[in-house]
Amino acid sequence: MGFSFINWVGFGMLVLALLLNEAFLGINAWYDLNVLAVLAGVTWLVVGAACSIWPSHRDQRA
């Protein structure tokens, strides 16, 4: 079982989300709560997780 391009994109999205969270939100994330930013972040994480576990067409196990 190998990683396909979609899996690598999802993994990259999750790593990028972690790095951006530490760089921009940091310690004062709750001072200015922006609901649209939270929804965009949650959507980004869901898409990244879905892409990282997306089944490969080369994986022929049943």
C-alpha positions as CSV (number, residue, x, y, z in Angstrom):
1,M,0.0,0.0,0.0
2,G,1.6,3.3,-1.2
3,F,0.7,6.9,-1.0
4,S,-0.9,8.4,-4.0
5,F,-0.7,12.1,-5.0
6,I,-4.0,12.8,-3.2
7,N,-2.7,11.3,0.0
8,W,0.5,13.5,-0.1
9,V,-1.7,16.6,-0.8
10,G,-3.8,15.8,2.3
11,F,-0.8,15.2,4.4
12,G,0.7,18.5,3.3
13,M,-2.5,20.3,4.1
14,L,-2.5,18.9,7.6
15,V,1.1,19.9,8.2
16,L,0.5,23.4,6.7
17,A,-2.5,23.8,9.0
18,L,-0.4,22.9,12.0
19,L,2.3,25.4,11.0
20,L,-0.1,28.2,10.3
21,N,-1.9,27.6,13.6
22,E,1.3,28.0,15.5
23,A,2.5,31.0,13.4
24,F,-0.6,33.1,13.3
25,L,-3.0,32.1,16.0
26,G,-0.5,31.3,18.8
27,I,-1.4,32.3,22.3
28,N,-4.0,35.0,21.5
29,A,-6.4,32.9,19.4
30,W,-9.4,33.7,21.7
31,Y,-9.0,37.4,21.8
32,D,-10.7,38.0,18.5
33,L,-13.0,35.1,17.5
34,N,-13.8,35.2,13.8
35,V,-16.5,32.6,13.0
36,L,-15.7,32.5,9.3
37,A,-12.0,31.9,10.0
38,V,-13.0,29.0,12.3
39,L,-15.3,27.5,9.6
40,A,-12.6,27.9,7.0
41,G,-10.1,26.2,9.3
42,V,-12.4,23.3,10.1
43,T,-13.2,22.8,6.4
44,W,-9.4,22.9,5.6
45,L,-8.8,20.2,8.2
46,V,-11.7,18.0,7.1
47,V,-10.6,18.2,3.4
48,G,-7.0,17.5,4.4
49,A,-7.9,14.5,6.6
50,A,-10.2,13.1,3.8
51,C,-7.4,13.5,1.2
52,S,-4.8,11.9,3.4
53,I,-6.9,8.7,3.9
54,W,-8.3,8.6,0.4
55,P,-8.0,5.0,-1.0
56,S,-5.5,4.5,-3.8
57,H,-6.7,2.9,-7.1
58,R,-3.5,0.8,-7.0
59,D,-4.5,-0.8,-3.7
60,Q,-6.3,-4.0,-4.7
61,R,-7.0,-5.5,-1.3
62,A,-10.6,-6.4,-0.6
